[in-house]
Amino acid sequence: MNIFVATFFIVVAGDWTQSLYNVIESRKKFPKLGPLRCVLRAGFGAPTEFAFQFEHVALVGTGVGAA
C-alpha cells in the first residue's frame, strides 16, 4: 500500500467543520493512536452515485471560477 501525506486547510464555518476540527484536535490527546487516516476517492460520475453507501460524505468542488 502506498501512503502519502496530504495537508488540508479547512475553515471552521459550521457544525460539520466544527465537528471535524474537534475530532482532529481530540486525537492530539492520544498520540499513540498515530496519524489520522482517511480515504480519498476521486473520479466520480454523478456526485450522488456513491454517496448513499457512506454515513458521512464530503463533496469538494474546485476550479478557477471562470467556467
NUGUKE-971952 format. One line per field, with one value per residue: y, z, x of N, C-alpha, C in turn; residue in three letters. Coordinates in nm, 2 decimals. Example, Ala and Ser with C-alpha at 12.3 -4.5 7.8 and 13.67 -1.06 7.14 Angstrom:
nv = c(-0.57 / -0.22) .
nw = c(0.78 / 0.71) .
nu = c(1.32 / 1.28) .
cav = c(-0.45 / -0.11) .
caw = c(0.78 / 0.71) .
cau = c(1.23 / 1.37) .
cv = c(-0.33 / 0.00) .
cw = c(0.78 / 0.79) .
cu = c(1.32 / 1.29) .
res = c(ALA / SER) .
END
This chain:
nv = c(-0.12 / 0.21 / 0.50 / 0.84 / 1.18 / 1.43 / 1.77 / 1.96 / 2.26 / 2.38 / 2.58 / 2.65 / 2.67 / 2.60 / 2.35 / 2.10 / 2.13 / 2.22 / 1.99 / 1.82 / 1.95 / 1.92 / 1.64 / 1.60 / 1.76 / 1.63 / 1.39 / 1.47 / 1.43 / 1.17 / 1.05 / 0.79 / 0.67 / 0.73 / 0.87 / 1.04 / 0.87 / 0.87 / 0.81 / 0.89 / 0.93 / 0.96 / 1.08 / 1.05 / 0.98 / 1.09 / 1.30 / 1.20 / 0.93 / 0.74 / 0.83 / 0.74 / 0.52 / 0.56 / 0.68 / 0.95 / 1.21 / 1.41 / 1.64 / 1.79 / 2.07 / 2.22 / 2.47 / 2.73 / 2.93 / 3.06 / 2.93) .
nw = c(0.00 / -0.09 / 0.08 / 0.14 / 0.23 / 0.28 / 0.30 / 0.44 / 0.45 / 0.64 / 0.70 / 1.00 / 0.98 / 1.03 / 1.17 / 1.07 / 0.99 / 1.24 / 1.40 / 1.26 / 1.31 / 1.59 / 1.62 / 1.50 / 1.67 / 1.92 / 1.89 / 1.93 / 2.20 / 2.23 / 2.13 / 2.08 / 1.91 / 1.66 / 1.32 / 1.18 / 0.97 / 0.65 / 0.37 / 0.03 / -0.25 / -0.60 / -0.92 / -0.96 / -1.11 / -1.13 / -0.85 / -0.65 / -0.69 / -0.54 / -0.29 / -0.10 / 0.02 / 0.24 / 0.57 / 0.63 / 0.40 / 0.21 / -0.03 / -0.27 / -0.46 / -0.72 / -0.90 / -1.14 / -1.12 / -1.34 / -1.51) .
nu = c(0.08 / 0.06 / 0.15 / 0.08 / 0.12 / -0.12 / -0.21 / -0.47 / -0.64 / -0.89 / -1.16 / -1.33 / -1.66 / -1.91 / -2.14 / -2.06 / -1.79 / -1.69 / -1.72 / -1.55 / -1.30 / -1.30 / -1.27 / -1.01 / -0.85 / -0.90 / -0.76 / -0.50 / -0.46 / -0.41 / -0.15 / -0.05 / -0.23 / -0.15 / -0.11 / -0.40 / -0.61 / -0.74 / -0.96 / -0.95 / -1.14 / -1.16 / -1.28 / -1.55 / -1.87 / -2.17 / -2.23 / -2.39 / -2.39 / -2.24 / -2.28 / -2.47 / -2.37 / -2.23 / -2.19 / -2.10 / -2.03 / -1.81 / -1.83 / -1.63 / -1.57 / -1.38 / -1.20 / -1.13 / -1.31 / -1.41 / -1.56) .
cav = c(0.00 / 0.34 / 0.60 / 0.97 / 1.28 / 1.55 / 1.87 / 2.03 / 2.38 / 2.38 / 2.68 / 2.61 / 2.77 / 2.55 / 2.24 / 1.98 / 2.16 / 2.23 / 1.85 / 1.77 / 2.01 / 1.86 / 1.51 / 1.61 / 1.81 / 1.53 / 1.29 / 1.51 / 1.38 / 1.03 / 1.03 / 0.65 / 0.63 / 0.75 / 0.98 / 1.03 / 0.81 / 0.89 / 0.75 / 0.99 / 0.87 / 1.07 / 1.03 / 1.01 / 1.02 / 1.18 / 1.32 / 1.11 / 0.79 / 0.65 / 0.90 / 0.68 / 0.40 / 0.61 / 0.76 / 1.09 / 1.23 / 1.54 / 1.67 / 1.91 / 2.12 / 2.31 / 2.53 / 2.87 / 3.02 / 3.13 / 2.83) .
caw = c(0.00 / -0.10 / 0.18 / 0.12 / 0.32 / 0.21 / 0.40 / 0.41 / 0.53 / 0.65 / 0.79 / 1.08 / 0.93 / 1.06 / 1.25 / 1.02 / 1.00 / 1.38 / 1.44 / 1.20 / 1.39 / 1.72 / 1.60 / 1.48 / 1.80 / 2.03 / 1.86 / 1.99 / 2.34 / 2.23 / 2.03 / 2.04 / 1.80 / 1.53 / 1.24 / 1.14 / 0.83 / 0.57 / 0.23 / -0.06 / -0.38 / -0.70 / -1.05 / -0.95 / -1.21 / -1.06 / -0.71 / -0.56 / -0.73 / -0.43 / -0.16 / 0.00 / 0.07 / 0.35 / 0.67 / 0.61 / 0.27 / 0.18 / -0.17 / -0.28 / -0.59 / -0.74 / -1.03 / -1.14 / -1.10 / -1.46 / -1.60) .
cau = c(0.00 / 0.14 / 0.10 / 0.13 / 0.06 / -0.19 / -0.25 / -0.59 / -0.67 / -1.03 / -1.21 / -1.45 / -1.76 / -2.05 / -2.15 / -1.98 / -1.64 / -1.65 / -1.71 / -1.42 / -1.20 / -1.30 / -1.21 / -0.87 / -0.79 / -0.91 / -0.66 / -0.37 / -0.45 / -0.38 / -0.05 / -0.03 / -0.32 / -0.08 / -0.18 / -0.54 / -0.61 / -0.87 / -0.96 / -1.00 / -1.17 / -1.19 / -1.32 / -1.69 / -1.96 / -2.27 / -2.19 / -2.47 / -2.38 / -2.19 / -2.29 / -2.56 / -2.31 / -2.15 / -2.26 / -2.06 / -1.97 / -1.77 / -1.82 / -1.54 / -1.56 / -1.27 / -1.19 / -1.07 / -1.42 / -1.44 / -1.63) .
cv = c(0.12 / 0.44 / 0.74 / 1.07 / 1.40 / 1.64 / 1.94 / 2.15 / 2.39 / 2.49 / 2.63 / 2.72 / 2.71 / 2.42 / 2.13 / 2.01 / 2.18 / 2.09 / 1.79 / 1.82 / 1.95 / 1.72 / 1.51 / 1.66 / 1.71 / 1.42 / 1.34 / 1.46 / 1.24 / 1.00 / 0.89 / 0.60 / 0.65 / 0.86 / 0.94 / 0.97 / 0.84 / 0.83 / 0.86 / 0.91 / 0.98 / 1.00 / 0.99 / 1.05 / 1.13 / 1.19 / 1.23 / 0.97 / 0.69 / 0.71 / 0.82 / 0.55 / 0.43 / 0.69 / 0.91 / 1.10 / 1.38 / 1.56 / 1.80 / 1.94 / 2.22 / 2.36 / 2.67 / 2.97 / 3.10 / 3.05 / 2.87) .
cw = c(0.00 / 0.00 / 0.14 / 0.21 / 0.24 / 0.33 / 0.35 / 0.50 / 0.53 / 0.75 / 0.87 / 1.05 / 0.96 / 1.15 / 1.21 / 1.03 / 1.15 / 1.43 / 1.39 / 1.28 / 1.53 / 1.72 / 1.59 / 1.61 / 1.91 / 2.01 / 1.92 / 2.13 / 2.34 / 2.11 / 1.99 / 1.94 / 1.66 / 1.45 / 1.21 / 0.99 / 0.77 / 0.43 / 0.14 / -0.19 / -0.48 / -0.83 / -1.04 / -1.08 / -1.16 / -0.92 / -0.62 / -0.59 / -0.62 / -0.29 / -0.06 / 0.06 / 0.20 / 0.45 / 0.66 / 0.47 / 0.26 / 0.03 / -0.19 / -0.43 / -0.61 / -0.88 / -1.02 / -1.12 / -1.22 / -1.56 / -1.62) .
cu = c(0.09 / 0.07 / 0.16 / 0.06 / 0.00 / -0.23 / -0.37 / -0.61 / -0.83 / -1.08 / -1.33 / -1.56 / -1.90 / -2.03 / -2.05 / -1.83 / -1.60 / -1.63 / -1.58 / -1.30 / -1.18 / -1.24 / -1.06 / -0.80 / -0.79 / -0.80 / -0.52 / -0.35 / -0.41 / -0.28 / -0.02 / -0.12 / -0.25 / -0.16 / -0.32 / -0.53 / -0.74 / -0.85 / -1.02 / -1.02 / -1.20 / -1.24 / -1.47 / -1.76 / -2.05 / -2.23 / -2.27 / -2.46 / -2.34 / -2.22 / -2.37 / -2.50 / -2.23 / -2.23 / -2.23 / -2.00 / -1.93 / -1.75 / -1.74 / -1.54 / -1.45 / -1.27 / -1.14 / -1.18 / -1.46 / -1.52 / -1.77) .
res = c(MET / ASN / ILE / PHE / VAL / ALA / THR / PHE / PHE / ILE / VAL / VAL / ALA / GLY / ASP / TRP / THR / GLN / SER / LEU / TYR / ASN / VAL / ILE / GLU / SER / ARG / LYS / LYS / PHE / PRO / LYS / LEU / GLY / PRO / LEU / ARG / CYS / VAL / LEU / ARG / ALA / GLY / PHE / GLY / ALA / PRO / THR / GLU / PHE / ALA / PHE / GLN / PHE / GLU / HIS / VAL / ALA / LEU / VAL / GLY / THR / GLY / VAL / GLY / ALA / ALA) .
END
